[in-house]
Amino acid sequence: MNCHYTMLEQEALLHISGPDTLKFLQGQTTCDTRRIDARHAAPGLFCTPKGRVLCDFLLFQVAPEHVALRMRREIRTASATAFGKYIIFSKAEIDATNDDWVSVSVWGPDASRALAAVFTEVPGERFGACDADGCVLVQVDEDGQQFECFLSRSSSEAWLARMEAVMIEGTETEWQAQQIRSGIARIEATAVGEFVPQVLNYDLTGHISFKKGCYTGQEVVARLHYLGKSKRRAYAAELPEQTDCANASALYVAGSGQNVGSVVNCCGTQGRTLLLVSATTESVDNGLRLGAEDGPALRLLQLPYPLEAG
């Protein structure tokens, strides 16, 4: 089958549990946690009071009154500390040290069919979820070609053996390339607290509910959505060869001498460098260059969603 899987070593789970878990997250994050249950997951953000994104996550239920937020491992501790400032009056607890679960991604045209050969049930919609013994499976795209699996360590060896029998082992870099092509920005250490959500297209990728009510940073995020227009957006781009590239590298337009954006995520795969960048909307038609006015020229890729005004 045309389907790949890989362990996600750069991802980790932040666990929150207790009777007030979803109520607490409803007041702090951009997603509507009232929909979270064993059948429904959701992407979301946690922002500062000024509307700057501290972390992005995929939220899913591990058990009743127990959820996990999948995020970059390098920001898990800092995210837990930030959440901890608000959770002290809730009947909920944060655990940033629990590594009893492993994250696995699955992707490819035959992903749904391959997973059906491993699990008794496969989600049929974006952010649909289902669980089995020691496993939670979430579909993260519209077409059923991208999934994330969360496996308890006690049962992961058996699940991975079943996956290996019907799938091709890939690499985490290949999965990251899929995310960049999909226009899904990931908050890594260099981006913590640097961007409002619209600058990274989070208003277009399902990370924000504009109907849920108040949450930390909501006033800033909602004002830009209803009353303004983001002057920056996120774009997927590539360089024709693997190039030294680092997150937060500056972007320029040739001849202008002006910094017009920065690299948010990047990875090298199949002899190319893929980048998710944030840049001013007026600069992209003039050609973006990496690192300097005469730096490598970026070729923009087609995003799977329209860049509508925030």
C-alpha positions in Angstrom: 0.0 0.0 0.0 1.1 3.6 -0.6 1.2 4.5 3.1 4.0 5.5 5.4 4.4 5.7 9.2 7.0 7.1 11.6 7.6 7.7 15.3 7.4 11.4 16.2 10.3 11.9 18.6 10.0 15.7 18.4 6.5 15.6 19.7 5.3 15.2 23.3 2.0 15.1 25.2 1.1 17.5 27.9 -1.5 15.8 30.1 -4.3 17.6 32.0 -6.7 15.7 34.1 -9.4 16.3 36.7 -13.1 17.1 36.7 -12.5 20.7 35.6 -10.2 19.9 32.7 -12.3 20.8 29.8 -13.8 23.8 31.6 -10.3 25.1 32.3 -9.2 24.7 28.7 -12.4 26.3 27.4 -11.4 29.5 29.2 -7.7 29.4 28.1 -7.5 28.1 24.6 -8.9 29.0 21.2 -10.7 25.7 20.5 -14.2 24.8 21.7 -13.5 22.1 24.2 -17.3 21.4 24.6 -16.9 19.1 21.5 -14.0 17.1 22.9 -14.9 13.4 23.7 -13.8 10.0 22.6 -15.0 10.7 19.0 -13.8 14.2 18.5 -10.3 15.9 18.8 -9.4 19.5 17.9 -6.5 21.6 17.1 -6.0 24.8 19.2 -3.7 27.5 20.5 -2.8 28.9 23.9 -2.1 32.6 23.7 -0.8 35.4 26.0 -3.3 38.1 27.1 -1.9 40.1 24.2 -2.9 37.4 21.7 0.6 36.0 21.0 0.7 32.3 20.5 2.6 30.3 23.2 1.9 26.9 21.8 -0.2 25.1 19.2 -1.6 21.6 20.0 -3.8 18.8 19.0 -6.3 18.1 21.8 -7.8 14.6 22.4 -9.3 12.6 25.1 -7.2 9.9 26.8 -9.9 8.9 29.2 -12.9 10.6 30.9 -11.6 13.7 32.7 -8.2 13.2 31.1 -6.9 14.8 27.9 -3.6 15.3 26.2 -2.3 18.2 24.1 0.2 17.1 21.5 2.9 19.8 20.9 6.5 20.2 20.2 8.6 18.4 22.9 10.9 21.4 23.3 8.1 23.7 24.4 6.2 21.3 26.6 7.7 22.4 30.0 7.3 26.1 29.2 3.7 25.6 28.1 2.9 23.7 31.3 4.4 26.6 33.3 2.2 29.1 31.4 -0.9 27.0 31.8 0.0 26.6 35.5 -0.5 30.3 36.2 -4.2 29.9 35.5 -5.1 26.4 36.7 -4.6 26.9 40.4 -8.3 27.6 41.0 -9.5 24.6 38.9 -10.0 21.0 39.9 -7.4 19.9 37.3 -3.7 19.0 37.3 -1.0 19.4 34.6 1.6 16.7 34.0 4.5 17.7 31.7 6.6 14.6 32.6 4.3 11.8 31.5 6.0 9.9 28.6 3.9 6.8 28.9 2.5 7.4 25.4 4.3 7.6 22.0 3.2 9.6 19.0 3.1 8.1 15.5 2.1 9.7 12.2 0.6 7.9 9.2 0.2 9.4 5.8 -0.4 8.5 2.1 -3.2 7.9 -0.4 -3.8 4.5 1.2 -3.6 5.6 4.8 -7.3 4.9 5.7 -7.2 1.5 4.1 -3.9 0.5 5.8 -5.1 1.7 9.2 -8.3 -0.3 8.7 -6.1 -3.4 8.5 -4.5 -2.6 11.8 -7.4 -1.1 13.9 -11.0 -2.1 14.2 -12.1 1.4 13.5 -10.8 4.4 11.6 -12.1 8.0 11.8 -13.9 9.3 8.8 -13.7 13.0 9.1 -11.1 15.7 9.9 -10.3 15.7 13.7 -12.5 12.6 14.1 -11.1 10.3 16.7 -11.5 6.7 17.9 -9.8 4.6 20.5 -8.9 1.0 21.0 -6.9 -0.8 23.7 -4.0 1.5 24.4 -4.4 3.6 21.3 -6.1 6.9 20.2 -6.3 7.5 16.4 -7.1 11.0 15.0 -7.6 12.0 11.3 -5.9 15.4 10.8 -6.8 16.2 7.2 -10.0 16.4 5.0 -9.1 13.5 2.7 -8.2 10.7 5.1 -4.6 10.7 4.0 -3.0 12.0 7.3 -3.4 10.6 10.7 -1.8 10.8 14.1 -1.8 7.7 16.4 -1.1 7.9 20.1 0.0 4.6 21.6 0.5 3.6 25.2 4.1 2.4 25.7 2.8 -0.8 27.2 1.1 -1.8 24.0 3.0 0.2 21.4 5.3 -2.6 20.4 2.4 -4.8 19.3 0.6 -1.9 17.5 3.8 -0.9 15.7 4.4 -4.5 14.6 1.0 -4.6 13.0 1.6 -1.2 11.3 5.0 -2.4 9.9 3.2 -5.3 8.2 1.1 -3.1 6.0 2.9 0.2 5.9 6.3 1.6 4.8 8.5 3.1 7.5 9.2 6.7 6.8 11.0 9.5 8.7 9.8 12.3 11.0 11.3 14.8 8.5 9.0 13.4 5.8 6.0 14.0 8.1 7.2 17.5 8.8 7.4 18.1 5.1 3.7 17.0 4.8 2.8 19.5 7.5 4.6 22.4 5.7 2.9 21.5 2.4 -0.4 21.5 4.2 0.2 25.0 5.5 0.1 24.0 9.1 2.5 26.1 11.2 4.0 24.6 14.3 5.2 26.6 17.3 8.8 25.7 18.1 11.0 27.4 20.7 12.0 30.2 18.3 8.4 31.2 17.7 7.0 31.1 21.3 5.2 34.4 22.0 6.2 35.9 18.6 3.1 35.8 16.5 -0.6 36.5 16.6 -2.6 33.6 15.2 -3.6 35.2 11.9 0.0 35.8 10.9 0.4 32.0 10.9 -3.0 31.3 9.2 -4.4 29.6 12.3 -7.7 31.3 11.6 -7.8 29.4 8.3 -6.7 25.9 9.5 -9.4 25.2 12.1 -7.3 26.2 15.2 -9.7 29.0 16.3 -13.4 29.0 17.2 -14.8 32.4 16.8 -18.1 31.4 18.4 -17.0 29.8 21.7 -16.7 32.9 23.9 -13.9 34.3 25.9 -10.5 32.9 26.4 -7.0 34.3 27.2 -6.0 36.6 24.3 -9.5 36.4 22.7 -10.0 40.2 22.5 -7.0 40.7 20.4 -7.6 37.7 18.2 -11.3 38.6 17.6 -10.6 42.2 16.9 -8.3 41.4 14.1 -10.7 38.8 12.7 -13.8 41.1 12.7 -12.3 44.6 12.4 -9.0 44.3 10.7 -6.9 42.5 8.1 -3.7 40.7 8.8 -0.8 42.4 7.0 1.2 39.1 7.2 0.3 35.6 6.3 2.0 32.2 6.3 3.3 30.7 3.0 4.7 27.3 2.1 7.9 27.6 0.0 10.8 25.6 -1.2 14.4 25.9 -2.3 15.6 23.6 -5.1 18.4 22.1 -3.0 19.0 21.3 0.7 20.3 24.6 2.2 21.4 25.5 5.7 18.3 27.1 7.1 17.2 27.9 10.6 13.9 28.9 12.2 13.6 32.6 12.7 15.9 33.3 9.7 15.0 36.7 8.2 13.3 37.1 4.8 14.0 39.9 2.3 12.9 41.3 -1.0 15.8 41.9 -3.5 16.8 45.5 -3.7 14.6 46.7 -0.9 17.0 46.2 2.1 13.9 45.5 4.2 13.1 42.6 6.5 9.7 41.4 5.4 9.3 38.2 7.4 10.9 35.1 8.9 11.1 31.3 8.7 8.7 29.6 11.1 9.4 25.9 10.2 11.9 24.3 7.8 13.2 20.9 6.9 15.3 19.2 4.2 13.9 16.3 2.3 14.5 14.6 -1.1 17.2 17.1 -2.0 15.1 20.1 -1.3 14.5 22.5 1.5 10.8 23.1 2.5 9.9 26.1 4.5 6.8 27.6 6.2 7.4 31.3 6.4 5.5 34.3 7.6 5.8 37.4 5.4 4.0 40.6 4.6 1.3 40.1 2.0 2.6 42.9 -0.1 6.1 41.4 -0.3 5.3 37.9 -1.7 4.7 39.1 -5.3 8.1 40.7 -5.4 10.0 37.5 -4.6 11.2 36.4 -1.1 14.9 35.7 -0.4 16.3 33.9 2.5 18.7 35.6 4.9 19.8 38.5 2.7 18.7 40.6 -0.3 20.9 38.4 -2.5 20.1 35.2 -0.6 18.5 32.1 -2.2 15.1 32.9 -3.9 12.1 31.0 -2.4 9.6 29.4 -4.7 6.1 29.6 -3.2 3.9 26.5 -3.1 0.2 26.3 -3.5 -1.6 26.0 -0.2 -4.6 23.6 0.2 -6.7 26.5 1.5 -7.4 30.1 0.3 -5.6 33.0 2.0 -8.8 34.8 2.8 -8.8 37.9 5.0 -8.7 37.1 8.7 
